[in-house]
Amino acid sequence: MPSIIFVEANGNRKPVDAHAGESGMQAAIRGGVAGIVGECGGSCMCATCHVHVDPAWVELTGEAGEIERETLDFVASNVGSTSRLACQIAMADSLDGLVLHVATGLG
């Protein structure tokens, strides 16, 4: 079972066990991570699960797809090169220890 370390806006590091195949957003909501809402239920439309992937994990999580990037550009603020929507990061055993920094604010 992979574990994700969410770094909340206040700097609190919150580890959450994730199930393989579940999204980072689903794990965050189940784990009560502050700042992850998942308002659209994971359909890549609201950016309320915006995170910054820790640079050490960017290659393994991959880049945002076209629709994900458009959602980030139109809805989120504080968007950077490591921005992703947690609903679009599928958990796998290879992502055990993944560090995601919760982004703050919507556009």
C-alpha positions as CSV (number, residue, x, y, z in Angstrom):
1,M,0.0,0.0,0.0
2,P,1.6,3.3,-1.1
3,S,1.8,6.2,1.3
4,I,1.5,9.8,0.4
5,I,3.0,12.6,2.5
6,F,0.8,15.7,2.1
7,V,2.4,19.0,3.2
8,E,-0.5,21.2,4.3
9,A,-0.4,25.0,3.9
10,N,0.6,25.4,7.5
11,G,3.6,23.1,7.0
12,N,2.1,20.1,8.7
13,R,3.2,16.9,7.1
14,K,0.3,14.4,7.0
15,P,1.0,10.9,5.9
16,V,-1.9,9.1,4.3
17,D,-2.0,5.4,3.1
18,A,-3.4,5.1,-0.4
19,H,-4.8,2.2,-2.2
20,A,-3.2,1.3,-5.6
21,G,-5.4,2.7,-8.3
22,E,-7.0,5.4,-6.2
23,S,-6.3,9.0,-6.9
24,G,-4.3,11.2,-4.7
25,M,-7.4,13.3,-4.2
26,Q,-9.4,10.3,-2.9
27,A,-6.7,9.4,-0.5
28,A,-6.4,13.1,0.7
29,I,-10.2,13.4,1.4
30,R,-10.3,10.0,3.1
31,G,-7.3,11.1,5.2
32,G,-8.7,14.5,6.1
33,V,-6.0,16.6,4.5
34,A,-6.6,20.3,5.0
35,G,-7.0,22.2,1.8
36,I,-8.0,19.3,-0.5
37,V,-11.7,19.6,-1.2
38,G,-12.3,17.6,-4.4
39,E,-15.5,19.6,-5.2
40,C,-16.0,18.1,-8.7
41,G,-15.5,14.5,-7.4
42,G,-12.3,14.0,-9.4
43,S,-13.5,15.0,-12.9
44,C,-10.7,17.5,-13.5
45,M,-12.9,20.5,-13.4
46,C,-12.5,22.5,-10.2
47,A,-8.9,22.6,-9.1
48,T,-9.9,22.2,-5.4
49,C,-7.3,19.4,-5.2
50,H,-4.4,21.5,-6.6
51,V,-1.0,20.3,-5.4
52,H,2.6,20.9,-6.1
53,V,4.5,17.7,-6.6
54,D,7.8,17.6,-4.7
55,P,10.5,18.0,-7.3
56,A,12.0,14.6,-6.4
57,W,8.7,13.0,-7.6
58,V,7.9,14.9,-10.8
59,E,9.4,12.4,-13.2
60,L,7.4,9.5,-11.6
61,T,4.1,11.3,-11.4
62,G,4.4,12.6,-15.0
63,E,3.2,15.9,-16.4
64,A,-0.3,17.3,-16.4
65,G,-2.4,16.4,-19.4
66,E,-4.0,18.9,-21.7
67,I,-7.4,19.1,-19.9
68,E,-5.7,19.1,-16.5
69,R,-3.3,22.0,-17.5
70,E,-6.3,24.0,-18.9
71,T,-8.2,23.5,-15.6
72,L,-5.2,24.7,-13.6
73,D,-4.6,27.7,-15.9
74,F,-8.3,28.8,-15.8
75,V,-9.3,28.0,-12.2
76,A,-6.3,27.8,-9.9
77,S,-3.8,30.4,-8.6
78,N,-0.3,29.7,-7.5
79,V,0.2,27.5,-10.5
80,G,3.8,26.4,-11.2
81,S,5.8,23.9,-13.2
82,T,5.1,21.2,-10.6
83,S,1.4,21.8,-10.3
84,R,-1.0,18.9,-10.7
85,L,-4.5,18.1,-9.8
86,A,-4.4,15.3,-7.2
87,C,-7.4,13.7,-8.8
88,Q,-5.3,13.0,-11.8
89,I,-2.5,11.3,-10.0
90,A,-3.2,7.5,-9.9
91,M,-1.5,5.8,-7.0
92,A,0.7,2.9,-7.5
93,D,3.3,1.0,-5.4
94,S,6.0,2.9,-7.3
95,L,4.8,6.1,-5.7
96,D,5.2,5.0,-2.1
97,G,6.5,8.0,-0.2
98,L,5.2,10.6,-2.7
99,V,5.3,14.1,-1.3
100,L,2.5,16.5,-2.4
101,H,2.4,20.1,-1.2
102,V,-1.2,21.4,-0.9
103,A,-1.6,24.6,-3.0
104,T,-3.5,27.5,-1.6
105,G,-6.1,29.5,-3.3
106,L,-8.3,29.4,-6.4
107,G,-8.2,32.1,-9.0
